[in-house]
Amino acid sequence: MHSTDSDAELIAAHTGMLHEAVDYLRRMPRHPMTSAMIAKIEAHLEAPRAVAAARIAEAQAATAIALQSRARGAGWFTADGRPELVAELVGNRLRISSPAAADCDVDAWQAYSTNLAAALAKGVDIDLHRLADGANVGTGADQ
């Protein structure tokens, strides 16, 4: 099972909460049960699995930021400027969506889906550019 960004955030949040709990318990009056709980939490935080999980969470967060900064994408637009297809590549994951399909009313849906299916059957070339560049290429008329 692969961890996700939300796993990394969850691990970081839990680790941070445990550190806050230890800080709080240290400010309390000394008591054998309080001292035992501090030791138990610190042992957990220092355990190899907990340390590894925290490092993995940090690495995943850094990787997600790096991948997002290298994200590539582009669109294929109709002659009137509506996005027919939008492609976004982040790391090894390609997401293709059709915003125009979401905006299509029931009456126009049949014609739209027929045209889009015909274009996809022929193949649609979309040159990807860094999303930070804001480049969009291709129009339905050009393809």
C-alpha atoms as one frame of an Amber mdcrd trajectory, in Angstrom:
protein
   0.000   0.000   0.000   1.390   3.392  -1.003   1.148   6.395   1.264  -0.532
   9.518   0.001  -0.053  13.179   0.705  -2.883  12.929   3.220  -0.983  10.118
   5.000   2.059  12.377   5.275  -0.068  15.221   6.634  -1.748  12.881   9.109
   1.576  11.511  10.386   2.982  15.022  10.757  -0.143  16.159  12.630  -0.048
  13.193  14.998   3.663  13.600  15.667   3.190  17.306  16.338   0.304  16.599
  18.708   2.392  14.090  20.660   5.201  16.650  21.028   2.664  19.195  22.300
   1.325  16.647  24.795   4.826  15.988  26.156   5.463  19.746  26.478   2.160
  20.155  28.339   2.799  17.216  30.666   6.269  18.565  31.535   4.655  21.796
  32.775   2.390  19.881  35.158   3.337  19.140  38.771   5.567  16.087  39.072
   3.659  12.872  39.601   4.708   9.262  38.932   1.844   8.745  36.440   2.671
  11.964  34.591   6.354  11.043  34.403   5.447   7.567  33.171   3.220   9.013
  30.434   5.968  11.423  29.321   8.413   8.517  29.100   5.903   6.407  27.183
   5.192   9.140  24.618   8.881   9.991  24.195   9.724   6.315  23.690   7.027
   6.112  21.044   8.320   9.225  19.285  11.876   7.910  19.359  10.947   4.380
  18.270  12.438   3.446  14.894   9.007   3.086  13.259   7.813   6.463  14.528
  11.029   8.171  13.441  10.848   6.455  10.054   7.196   7.453   9.645   8.028
  11.080  10.439  10.904  11.066   7.937   8.687   9.466   5.285   6.038  12.127
   5.916   8.613  14.899   5.496   9.978  13.316   2.305   6.479  12.887   0.849
   5.621  16.491   1.571   8.839  17.675  -0.094   8.222  15.381  -3.076   4.651
  16.637  -3.496   5.879  20.232  -3.543   8.614  19.379  -6.051   6.222  17.469
  -8.321   3.653  20.262  -8.265   6.295  22.795  -9.259   7.160  20.584 -12.269
   3.545  19.908 -13.230   2.882  20.101 -16.933  -0.371  20.675 -18.681  -2.192
  22.062 -21.659  -5.592  22.204 -23.229  -7.391  21.534 -26.475  -9.910  24.276
 -27.093 -12.904  24.798 -29.337 -12.877  27.591 -31.895 -14.883  29.742 -29.457
 -12.299  29.181 -26.688 -14.035  26.549 -24.536 -11.688  23.879 -23.172 -12.617
  20.569 -24.819  -9.852  18.614 -23.132  -7.433  19.616 -20.406  -4.393  17.471
 -19.649  -2.279  17.800 -16.526   0.777  15.673 -15.802   2.075  15.629 -12.224
   4.868  13.132 -11.717   3.728   9.971 -13.461   0.009  10.707 -13.195  -1.823
  12.131 -16.194  -5.271  13.609 -15.621  -7.469  14.340 -18.627 -10.753  16.149
 -18.171 -13.361  17.776 -20.378 -14.619  20.997 -18.793 -16.816  21.666 -21.816
 -18.670  18.405 -21.162 -19.566  19.594 -17.674 -21.008  22.822 -19.118 -22.919
  21.079 -21.896 -26.716  21.192 -21.683 -28.794  18.092 -22.345 -29.760  19.160
 -25.869 -26.153  19.761 -26.945 -24.733  16.688 -25.162 -25.274  14.226 -28.053
 -23.523  16.427 -30.639 -20.732  17.308 -28.218 -20.045  13.712 -27.216 -20.142
  12.550 -30.852 -17.611  15.222 -31.903 -15.349  14.526 -28.931 -15.459  10.771
 -29.513 -14.609  11.265 -33.204 -11.653  13.484 -32.305 -10.392  10.988 -29.722
 -10.767   8.131 -32.204  -8.427   9.985 -34.602  -6.097  10.992 -31.778  -5.587
  14.363 -30.178  -2.072  15.731 -29.807  -1.591  18.067 -26.873   1.853  19.545
 -26.250   2.380  19.777 -22.505   4.043  22.834 -20.989   4.970  23.695 -17.433
   1.769  24.886 -15.773   3.660  27.804 -14.281   4.234  29.037 -17.847   0.476
  29.285 -18.363   0.800  27.991 -21.938  -2.217  26.465 -23.653  -2.031  24.973
 -27.107  -4.318  23.559 -29.716  -7.818  24.368 -30.799 -10.525  22.096 -32.010
 -10.233  23.737 -35.414  -6.480  23.036 -35.608  -6.614  19.360 -34.663
